[in-house]
Amino acid sequence: MLEYRYDTQMLIEGEDLDEDEIGEYITEHFQGDCLLAVGDEELIKIHYHTNEPWKVLEYCASLGEIYDIVIEDMERQSKGLKG
């Protein structure tokens, strides 16, 4: 069994976004691993493995518009099922 089940990905579009601040907030407030938070002041790509993707989505939505949201169940994938 995987420690963190859901591969959570999205784009955040907004103003004055800071990838370092967003990354720090996510790692301090949500359990998970493999964080990727990259982009610029108007667009940030998030990739994070967690068991509570809805909390990450809620936080990111508070920063701007979120879209291209993908949440994949890596445990199902490891069994050869659709994620």
C-alpha positions, -999 to 999 in steps of 0.1 A, spaced: 0 0 0 12 35 -9 18 60 18 1 88 -3 -25 75 -26 -36 104 -48 -15 121 -75 -30 156 -74 -22 181 -103 -36 214 -113 -29 248 -127 -35 280 -107 -41 312 -126 -40 344 -106 -20 375 -98 11 379 -77 15 342 -72 47 330 -55 57 294 -62 80 293 -31 53 305 -7 27 282 -22 51 252 -20 60 260 16 23 264 26 14 230 10 42 211 27 35 227 61 -3 222 61 -9 190 41 7 156 45 22 143 13 53 141 -9 67 147 -44 57 183 -44 62 203 -76 52 240 -75 65 258 -105 56 288 -126 55 326 -125 34 353 -109 3 345 -131 4 307 -135 16 280 -112 16 242 -119 10 220 -88 19 183 -85 15 166 -51 10 132 -37 -14 132 -8 -43 113 8 -65 145 10 -65 161 -24 -96 181 -17 -78 201 9 -50 210 -16 -77 219 -41 -95 241 -16 -63 260 -8 -52 264 -44 -87 277 -53 -83 304 -27 -53 317 -46 -69 321 -80 -87 301 -107 -78 264 -108 -81 243 -139 -67 213 -157 -73 194 -125 -62 158 -124 -65 135 -94 -52 99 -101 -55 70 -77 -20 56 -77 -30 26 -57 -55 15 -84 -28 22 -110 -3 0 -92 -29 -29 -95 -32 -23 -132 -66 -5 -130 -75 29 -143 -65 56 -119 
